[in-house]
Amino acid sequence: MKGMEVKTFDSPDGVRTFEKGKVELVNVNGRTVGRATFEPGWRWSRSVKPIANTESCLAPHFQYHVSGTIHVKMDDGTERDLKAGDVSMLGAGHDAWVVGNEPAVIVDFQGMVDYAKG
């Protein structure tokens, strides 16, 4: 790649909305980065599962947690709260939900290409 390409979430290339959330997408040099905003009450198994049509989230995620807290439960039973400042890598096969009354904002560098895509 020569030169520089810069995008902003203030003017995303695409937006996907679902119950209690949205994902804003920017495409930079052939790569897709997503900023997810999950409102209190959001849970993958209620808000996105009907769109994904899978038993659990099969998208792997490499993400930075900007604000709020989500609880992730992997299909193998492993569970953990992820909060602002955390960097996480999640494999396929998990559920997640917002903890508390603050929206969770997450920037994902891997798993948003097909996330919540009907």
C-alpha positions as CSV (number, residue, x, y, z in Angstrom):
1,M,0.0,0.0,0.0
2,K,1.2,3.5,-0.9
3,G,0.0,6.6,0.7
4,M,-2.5,7.0,3.4
5,E,-6.2,6.2,3.9
6,V,-8.2,7.6,6.8
7,K,-11.8,7.1,7.7
8,T,-14.0,8.3,10.6
9,F,-16.9,6.7,12.4
10,D,-18.5,10.1,12.2
11,S,-19.1,9.2,8.5
12,P,-19.2,5.4,8.4
13,D,-19.4,3.4,5.1
14,G,-22.3,1.4,6.5
15,V,-24.5,1.1,9.6
16,R,-26.4,-2.0,10.8
17,T,-29.0,-1.6,13.4
18,F,-30.7,-4.3,15.6
19,E,-32.7,-4.3,18.8
20,K,-30.9,-2.2,21.4
21,G,-27.8,-1.7,19.3
22,K,-26.0,-0.7,16.1
23,V,-22.7,-1.3,14.3
24,E,-21.0,1.4,12.3
25,L,-18.5,0.2,9.7
26,V,-15.5,1.8,8.0
27,N,-13.5,0.1,5.3
28,V,-9.8,1.0,5.2
29,N,-7.5,-0.4,2.6
30,G,-9.7,-3.5,2.2
31,R,-10.2,-4.1,6.0
32,T,-13.4,-3.6,7.9
33,V,-13.5,-2.1,11.4
34,G,-16.7,-1.8,13.3
35,R,-17.8,0.3,16.2
36,A,-20.6,-1.4,18.1
37,T,-22.9,0.4,20.5
38,F,-24.9,-1.8,22.8
39,E,-27.6,-0.2,24.9
40,P,-28.6,-1.4,28.4
41,G,-30.7,-4.5,27.9
42,W,-28.9,-5.7,24.8
43,R,-28.1,-9.4,24.7
44,W,-26.7,-11.1,21.6
45,S,-29.1,-14.1,22.0
46,R,-32.1,-11.7,21.9
47,S,-30.9,-8.9,19.7
48,V,-28.7,-10.5,17.0
49,K,-29.5,-14.2,17.1
50,P,-32.7,-13.8,15.1
51,I,-30.6,-12.1,12.4
52,A,-27.6,-14.5,12.5
53,N,-29.8,-17.6,12.7
54,T,-27.2,-19.5,14.8
55,E,-27.3,-20.8,18.3
56,S,-24.4,-18.6,19.5
57,C,-22.3,-15.8,17.9
58,L,-19.9,-17.5,15.5
59,A,-18.0,-14.3,14.6
60,P,-14.5,-14.2,16.2
61,H,-13.7,-10.8,17.6
62,F,-10.5,-8.8,18.3
63,Q,-11.7,-5.7,20.1
64,Y,-11.0,-2.7,22.2
65,H,-13.6,-1.8,24.8
66,V,-14.2,1.9,24.8
67,S,-16.9,2.3,27.5
68,G,-19.4,0.3,29.5
69,T,-19.3,-3.4,30.5
70,I,-20.4,-6.5,28.7
71,H,-20.5,-10.0,30.1
72,V,-19.3,-12.8,27.7
73,K,-20.2,-16.4,28.1
74,M,-18.3,-18.8,25.8
75,D,-20.0,-22.0,24.6
76,D,-17.5,-23.9,26.7
77,G,-18.8,-22.2,29.9
78,T,-16.0,-19.7,30.4
79,E,-17.4,-16.3,31.5
80,R,-15.9,-12.9,32.1
81,D,-16.9,-9.2,32.3
82,L,-15.1,-7.0,29.8
83,K,-14.9,-3.3,30.6
84,A,-13.6,0.0,29.3
85,G,-9.8,-0.3,28.6
86,D,-9.8,-4.0,27.9
87,V,-8.6,-5.6,24.7
88,S,-10.1,-9.0,24.0
89,M,-9.9,-11.8,21.6
90,L,-13.1,-14.0,21.5
91,G,-13.3,-17.1,19.4
92,A,-16.5,-18.3,17.7
93,G,-19.2,-19.6,20.0
94,H,-20.4,-17.1,22.6
95,D,-23.2,-15.0,24.0
96,A,-22.8,-11.5,25.5
97,W,-24.9,-8.9,27.2
98,V,-24.6,-5.4,28.6
99,V,-24.0,-5.2,32.4
100,G,-25.4,-2.1,34.2
101,N,-27.1,1.0,32.9
102,E,-24.3,2.4,30.7
103,P,-24.1,1.6,26.9
104,A,-21.1,-0.5,25.9
105,V,-19.1,0.8,23.0
106,I,-16.6,-1.6,21.4
107,V,-14.2,-1.2,18.4
108,D,-13.8,-4.5,16.7
109,F,-10.9,-5.1,14.2
110,Q,-11.9,-8.6,13.1
111,G,-15.4,-9.8,13.5
112,M,-17.7,-7.2,12.0
113,V,-17.6,-7.9,8.3
114,D,-20.8,-10.1,8.5
115,Y,-22.0,-9.2,12.0
116,A,-25.8,-8.7,12.2
117,K,-26.0,-8.9,8.4
118,G,-29.3,-10.3,7.3
